Amino acid sequence: MKKFFITLGFFCSLSCIEAMAQDTLSVAPPRHIAQTILEKLDHEVDLNNAQEKEVYALLLERSEKFSQIRQSSKSKKISKADFRQANEQALNKLKQVLTPIQLETLKRLRQETQQQKKALKEEEIYNSAQDIELDF
């Protein structure tokens, strides 16, 4: 009986920690998320100064849309279709800013990310709204 309560307490504490972690991640301000993605893109596709400014504005707009989607969602389930639509709109704008070589690099990186994401989904690790938002 004692083992049962210890095990139950352990699982309850894990659930609380996971919930707190997801809440903490989901409150990151849109400008911080945009900056994080910009730094990753700049590192991977080598943006010039003009592109950095345009891409940052685009990413900030995207992050703000994501924030609005989360806030407007009444239930715990967040509509992935809304996120996908906002993401596709941002990606279409991004394609107008990048060079063909940069687009090819981005395409390759997105394919690699999709493969990694698929592996994480199979292990049920990729679940939070923050994971979805940082996937660009």
N, C-alpha and C positions, 0 to 999 in steps of 0.2 A: 504494500500500500504506500509505503514511504517513497519507493522508487517511482510509483505512478505520479505522485504529487511533484516530485523533483522534475520528472520528464515534462509534465504539464506546465510547470513554471518555466522551464527552459524554452518550450515552444511559444509560450505567451510572450516571453521577453524578446525572442527573435522576431515575432510578429510586430511588436511595438517598435523595435529598432528599425525594421524595414519600413514601417509606416512613417516614422519620423524622418528617415532618410529621404523618402520620396517627397514628403512635404517640404523638406529643406531644399531639395533640388528644384522643385517646381516654382519656387519663389525667386529664382534668379532673375534679375531685371533684364528686359529685352536688350538693352545696350551692352550688357556683359555677355550675353549669348552671341549677339552679333559680332562683338569684338573677338570672342573665342573662335568662332567659325572663320572670321576674316584672317586671323593669324594662321590658322591651319591652311586655308586656301592660299594665302600669300606664300607660305612655306612650300606648298606642293606645286603650285602653278606659276610662281614668281610674278606677282602682279606689279605693274608700274604704279607711280603715285596717283595718276588720274584714275586708273582702274580701282585702286584701293578706296578712293573716295566714293566712287559710284557703287562699288560692291558693298561697302559699309552701309550706305544709305539703303540699298536694296535689302541687305540682311536685317537691318534695323526694322524696316517696314515688315518684313516677314516675321520677325520675332514678336513684333507688336500684334500682328494678326494672330499668331499662335497664342499669345497671352489673352487676347479677346475671346478666342475659341474656348480656352480653358475656363475663363470667367463666365461665359455665357452658358456653359454646360451645367445644367441643373443636377444631373446625376453623376455618379462616380465614373461611369463609362464615358470616355471622351471619344468623339467621333473621329476615327482615323481618316475618313473620307474628307472631312473638312481640312485636316492637316495636310493630306495629300494634295488637295486642290490649291491651298496656299503655297505649298512647296513647289508645285508645278508652275504656278504663276511666277514665282521668284526665279525658278530655273530658266524659264523662257526669257526673262529679262536679263539674267546672267549670261545667257548665250549671245546676247547682243553686245555685251561688254568685252567678252574674252576673245582672244585670237583663236584661229583654228587649231593651232598646236596646243594651246591651253585647254581648249574644249576636249581634245583627245585625251589629254592627261586627266582632266576632270572625269571624263567618261570611264576611263580605266579605274580611277580611284573609287568611283561610285559602284562599279561592278565588284571591286574587292570588298567594299563596305557591305554590299548586299550579301555577299557570301559569308562574311563574318557575322552579320546580323542573323542570317538564317541559322547558323550554328548556335548562336546565343539563344534564339527563340526555341530551338529544339531542347536546350538545357533550361528553358524558362528563366533566363537571366535578363532578357531584354523586355522589360515590361513598363517602365515608368514613362511618364509624359516627357520627362527631360531626355530620355533616350530617343524618343521620336523627334523631339525638337532639334537635337544636335545632329540628326541624320540629314545631311544635305548633299 
